[in-house]
Amino acid sequence: MLYIVSTPIGNLEDITLRGLRILKEADIIAAEDTRHTKILLNKYDIKTPLLSYHSYSGKAKLDKIIGLLKEGKNIALTSDAGTPGISDPAYSLIKTALKENIKVSPIPGPSSLLAALVMSGLPMNQFLYLGFLPLKKGRNTLIKSLADEKRTIVIFEAPHRLLKTLNDLLEYLGNRQIAVCREITKIYEEAFHGTIKEAAQYFSKKKPKGEFTLVIH
């Protein structure tokens, strides 16, 4: 069995009771970053062996995990934070496991995508999730294609690219409403609510820090 275990995006108390049980009972934890996952395991005194599985893991590592699953091992898959498969390398492993008729079971929990949506104050009945925008090729084309989008748009962004992204959104989408959420569930959690232009002005004066989720409507 391959368990897709959602882990905290910041506050370590956000792990579910079922998530803790699965992490304890699994034969192996396949972690995007073993050092990061170890922090969570140490807090809850979990001794399950760790195996790294990240974006640079090759086919050999994927085959090794699939082999262990075929042997009957229960493996818990975790990302650095939040739900595995959302903007991280878990997709390939999940897809391969299903192709090999290995049962995949999700353990729901924290997700910065949903957390940002519910704290944005913007319509959430329909939304378009884009993850991280392309750095160069196809970036402007993608943003331009959203000009007539009526659904709420959700984007992840790194602090050093935040201002560029805000200015690009302003240029191609107009001065829409936006919630800029950062460090969700952490000590310096913040959500800026206003227009895209106001957000660009705000973060041009206040140096962006942390992980950002942008919610636009």
For each residue, the residues with C-beta under 8 A, 3 or more apart:
1: 69 74 75 102 103 104 105
2: 69 75 77 93 94 97 102 103 104 105
3: 22 26 74 75 76 77 105 106 107
4: 77 83 84 85 90 94 104 105 106 107
5: 19 22 23 76 77 78 84 107 109
6: 16 19 82 83 84 106 107 108 109 110 111
7: 15 19 37 40 78 79 81 82 109 110
8: 11 12 13 14 15 40 81 109 110 185
9: 14 81 82 110 111 112 115 184 185
10: 14 81 183 184 185 186 189
11: 8 14 185 186
12: 8 15 39 40 43
13: 8
14: 8 9 10 11 109 110 185
15: 7 8 12 19 20 40 44 109 110
16: 6 19 20 107 108 109
17: 20 21
18: 21 22 107
19: 5 6 7 15 16 22 23 107 109
20: 15 16 17 23 24 44 46
21: 17 18 24 25
22: 3 5 18 19 25 26 76 107
23: 5 19 20 26 29 40 41 44 46 48 76 78
24: 20 21 44 46 48
25: 21 22 74
26: 3 22 23 29 48 74 75 76
27: 48 49 68 73 74 75
28: 48 49 50 51 68 73 74 75 76
29: 23 26 37 41 48 49 50 51 75 76 77 78
30: 51 52 53 65 75 76 77 78 93
31: 34 36 37 50 51 52 53 78
32: 36 37 52 53 54 55 78 79 80 84 88 89 90
33: 36 37 52 54 80
34: 31 37 38 50 51 52
35: 38 39
36: 31 32 33 39 40 80 81
37: 7 29 31 32 33 34 40 41 50 78 80
38: 34 35 41 42 50
39: 12 35 36 42 43
40: 7 8 12 15 23 36 37 43 44 46
41: 23 29 37 38 44 45 46 47 48 50
42: 38 39 45 46
43: 12 39 40
44: 15 20 23 24 40 41
45: 41 42
46: 20 23 24 40 41 42
47: 41
48: 23 24 26 27 28 29 41 76
49: 27 28 29
50: 28 29 31 34 37 38 41
51: 28 29 30 31 34 64 65 75
52: 30 31 32 33 34 57 61
53: 30 31 32 57 61 62 65 77 89 90 93
54: 32 33 57 89
55: 32 88 89
56:
57: 52 53 54 61 62 89
58: 61 62
59: 62 63
60: 63 64
61: 52 53 57 58 64 65
62: 53 57 58 59 65 66 92 93 96
63: 59 60 66 67
64: 51 60 61 67 68
65: 30 51 53 61 62 68 69 75 93
66: 62 63 69 70 93 96 97 100 102
67: 63 64 70 71
68: 27 28 64 65 71 73 75
69: 1 2 65 66 72 73 75 97 100 102
70: 66 67 100 102
71: 67 68
72: 69
73: 27 28 68 69
74: 1 3 25 26 27 28
75: 1 2 3 26 27 28 29 30 51 65 68 69
76: 3 5 22 23 26 28 29 30 48 107
77: 2 3 4 5 29 30 53 84 90 93 94
78: 5 7 23 29 30 31 32 37 84
79: 7 32 82 83 84 85 86 88 90
80: 32 33 36 37 88
81: 7 8 9 10 36 110 112
82: 6 7 9 79 86 110 111 112 113
83: 4 6 79 86 108 109 110 111
84: 4 5 6 32 77 78 79 88 90 94
85: 4 79 88 90 91 94
86: 79 82 83 111 113 131
87: 131 132 156
88: 32 55 79 80 84 85 91
89: 32 53 54 55 57 92 93
90: 4 32 53 77 79 84 85 93 94
91: 85 88 94 95
92: 62 89 95 96
93: 2 30 53 62 65 66 77 89 90 96 97
94: 2 4 77 84 85 90 91 97 98 104
95: 91 92 98 99
96: 62 66 92 93 99 100
97: 2 66 69 93 94 100 102 104
98: 94 95 101 102 104
99: 95 96
100: 66 69 70 96 97
101: 98
102: 1 2 66 69 70 97 98
103: 1 2
104: 1 2 4 94 97 98
105: 1 2 3 4
106: 3 4 6
107: 3 4 5 6 16 18 19 22 76
108: 6 16 83
109: 5 6 7 8 14 15 16 19 83
110: 6 7 8 9 14 15 81 82 83 115 185
111: 6 9 82 83 86 114 115
112: 9 81 82 115 116 156 181 184 211 213
113: 82 86 116 117 129 154 213
114: 111 117 118
115: 9 110 111 112 118 119 181 184 185 213
116: 112 113 119 120 154 179 181 184 191 213 214 215
117: 113 114 120 122 124 127 152 154 215
118: 114 115 124
119: 115 116 179 181 184 191
120: 116 117 124 152 179 181 191 193 215
121: 179 193
122: 117 152 177 179 215 216 217
123: 126 127 152 217
124: 117 118 120 127 152
125:
126: 123 151 152
127: 117 123 124 151 152 153 154
128: 146 149 151 152 153 154
129: 113 154
130: 133 142 153 154 155
131: 86 87 155 156
132: 87 155 156 157 158
133: 130 139 142 143 155 157 165
134: 137 138 139 142
135: 139 161
136: 139
137: 134
138: 134 141 142
139: 133 134 135 136 142 143 168
140: 143 144 168 172
141: 138 144 145
142: 130 133 134 138 139 145 146
143: 133 139 140 146 168 169 172 173
144: 140 141 147 172
145: 141 142 149
146: 128 142 143 149 153 172 173
147: 144 172 173 174
148:
149: 128 145 146 153
150:
151: 126 127 128
152: 117 120 122 123 124 126 127 128 215 216 217
153: 127 128 130 146 149 214 215 216 217
154: 113 116 117 127 128 129 130 213 214 215 216
155: 130 131 132 133 165 213 214 216
156: 87 112 131 132 211 212 213 214
157: 132 133 161 162 165 212 213 214
158: 132 161 162 211 212
159: 162 182 208 209 210 211 212
160: 208
161: 135 157 158 164 165
162: 157 158 159 165 166 180 203 208 212
163: 166 167 200 203 204 208
164: 161 167 168
165: 133 155 157 161 162 168 169 214
166: 162 163 169 170 178 180 196 199 200 203 214
167: 163 164 170 171 200
168: 139 140 143 164 165 171 172
169: 143 165 166 172 173 176 178 196 214 216
170: 166 167 173 174 175 196 197 200
171: 167 168
172: 140 143 144 146 147 168 169
173: 143 146 147 169 170 176 196 216
174: 147 170 196
175: 170 195 196 197
176: 169 173 195 196 216 217
177: 122 193 194 195 196 216 217
178: 166 169 192 193 194 195 196 199 214 215 216 217
179: 116 119 120 121 122 191 192 193 214 215
180: 162 166 191 192 199 203 212 214
181: 112 115 116 119 120 184 190 191 192 212 213 214 215
182: 159 188 189 190 191 208 209 210 211 212 213
183: 10 186 187 188 189 190 209 210 211
184: 9 10 112 115 116 119 181 189 211 213
185: 8 9 10 11 14 110 115 189
186: 10 11 183 189 210
187: 183
188: 182 183 209 210
189: 10 182 183 184 185 186
190: 181 182 183
191: 116 119 120 179 180 181 182
192: 178 179 180 181 198 199 202 203
193: 120 121 177 178 179
194: 177 178 198 199 202
195: 175 176 177 178 198 199
196: 166 169 170 173 174 175 176 177 178 199 200 216
197: 170 175 200 201
198: 192 194 195 201 202
199: 166 178 180 192 194 195 196 202 203
200: 163 166 167 170 196 197 203 204
201: 197 198 204 205
202: 192 194 198 199 205 206
203: 162 163 166 180 192 199 200 206 207 208
204: 163 200 201
205: 201 202
206: 202 203
207: 203
208: 159 160 162 163 182 203 212
209: 159 182 183 188
210: 159 182 183 186 188
211: 112 156 158 159 182 183 184
212: 156 157 158 159 162 180 181 182 208
213: 112 113 115 116 154 155 156 157 181 182 184
214: 116 153 154 155 156 157 165 166 169 178 179 180 181
215: 116 117 120 122 152 153 154 178 179 181
216: 122 152 153 154 155 169 173 176 177 178 196
217: 122 123 152 153 176 177 178
